[in-house]
Amino acid sequence: MSRSKLLLYGSASSSAARRVRAVLIYKNIEFEEIMIDIAKGDAKYKALVNPMGMVPAVKFPQSDSVLFESLPIMELINELYREKPILPKDPYELARNVFC
Ligand SMILES: N[C@@H](CCC(=O)N[C@@H](CS)C(=O)NCC(=O)O)C(=O)O
């Protein structure tokens, strides 16, 4: 089912979700966030979104598939939404700025 906004599955305590959220806010991308209780575990989230139960996970408006792992999520966001790139073009500056 297609949607108009990017959907972020996050958690208040998740640093990995926080950095995806930060990129979305920096790039002024409209998104909806569903908070997952990772401490308690969320059986519905595990069954329907991420069998590992971890956040972040993202559904993009352009696709029905779900993507896990904050690094590839941020890279794809950067590719799909070209305004305000999060990484420098210069390879030396890029090497100094890559996420880890
Ligand atoms: N390498 C993953 C790490 C994701 C991760 O560790 N998420 C934690 C919160 S920061 C989590 O969901 N923990 C719940 C669990 O392990 O069940 C990423 O960068 O997205």
Ligand as a Chemical Component Dictionary entry (heavy atoms), coordinates in Angstrom:
data_LIG
# 
_chem_comp.id                   LIG 
_chem_comp.type                 NON-POLYMER 
_chem_comp.pdbx_formal_charge   0 
_chem_comp.three_letter_code    LIG 
# 
loop_
_chem_comp_atom.comp_id 
_chem_comp_atom.atom_id 
_chem_comp_atom.alt_atom_id 
_chem_comp_atom.type_symbol 
_chem_comp_atom.charge 
_chem_comp_atom.model_Cartn_x 
_chem_comp_atom.model_Cartn_y 
_chem_comp_atom.model_Cartn_z 
_chem_comp_atom.pdbx_ordinal 
LIG N1  N1  N 0 22.967 -1.624 13.448 1  
LIG C1  C1  C 0 21.611 -1.258 13.753 2  
LIG C2  C2  C 0 21.425 -1.220 15.239 3  
LIG C3  C3  C 0 19.972 -1.122 15.615 4  
LIG C4  C4  C 0 19.812 -1.277 17.105 5  
LIG O1  O1  O 0 20.721 -1.744 17.809 6  
LIG N2  N2  N 0 18.640 -0.893 17.596 7  
LIG C5  C5  C 0 18.370 -1.018 19.016 8  
LIG C6  C6  C 0 18.022 0.350  19.590 9  
LIG S1  S1  S 0 19.370 1.515  19.347 10 
LIG C7  C7  C 0 17.178 -1.936 19.211 11 
LIG O2  O2  O 0 16.233 -1.884 18.447 12 
LIG N3  N3  N 0 17.215 -2.798 20.249 13 
LIG C8  C8  C 0 16.111 -3.663 20.568 14 
LIG C9  C9  C 0 16.458 -5.112 20.513 15 
LIG O3  O3  O 0 17.640 -5.453 20.301 16 
LIG O4  O4  O 0 15.543 -5.924 20.655 17 
LIG C10 C10 C 0 21.289 0.109  13.123 18 
LIG O5  O5  O 0 22.220 0.908  12.976 19 
LIG O6  O6  O 0 20.130 0.351  12.775 20 
# 
loop_
_chem_comp_bond.comp_id 
_chem_comp_bond.atom_id_1 
_chem_comp_bond.atom_id_2 
_chem_comp_bond.value_order 
_chem_comp_bond.pdbx_ordinal 
LIG N1  C1  SING 1  
LIG C1  C2  SING 2  
LIG C1  C10 SING 3  
LIG C2  C3  SING 4  
LIG C3  C4  SING 5  
LIG C4  O1  DOUB 6  
LIG C4  N2  SING 7  
LIG N2  C5  SING 8  
LIG C5  C6  SING 9  
LIG C5  C7  SING 10 
LIG C6  S1  SING 11 
LIG C7  O2  DOUB 12 
LIG C7  N3  SING 13 
LIG N3  C8  SING 14 
LIG C8  C9  SING 15 
LIG C9  O3  DOUB 16 
LIG C9  O4  SING 17 
LIG C10 O5  DOUB 18 
LIG C10 O6  SING 19 
# 
